Amino acid sequence: MTSPIQDTILSQLAALPEGKSIDPMNVAKAIQPERWQQILGHVRTNAIELAREGKVVILRHNKPTNPEKFRGVYRIRLRMEGDPTSFEDEVAGDED
């Protein structure tokens, strides 16, 4: 079962060409246009959950990143063939 935020993330991604990503701010604005800043943290939490389930990928600098350890500006896109499924081999210092 998905949350309304997860539904919004997945529906926005489904409307895009393959390989394109979305800005979490646009998800927040679609859900709560007047007070979108207040739910940005919830968008992040829901995006991480979708990434754990293997439905989406969190991108930093247009590259898949560990959803458990990323910081800063990010984007979300649907998982594609060739995307990493595990980040356990990630060398310390690889993330920004």
ABEGO torsion letter per residue (X at the ends): XBBAAAAAAAAAAAABBBGBBBBAAAAAAAABAAAAAAAAAAAAAAAAAAAAAGABBBBBGGBBBBAAABBEBBBBBBBBBGBBABAAABBBGABX
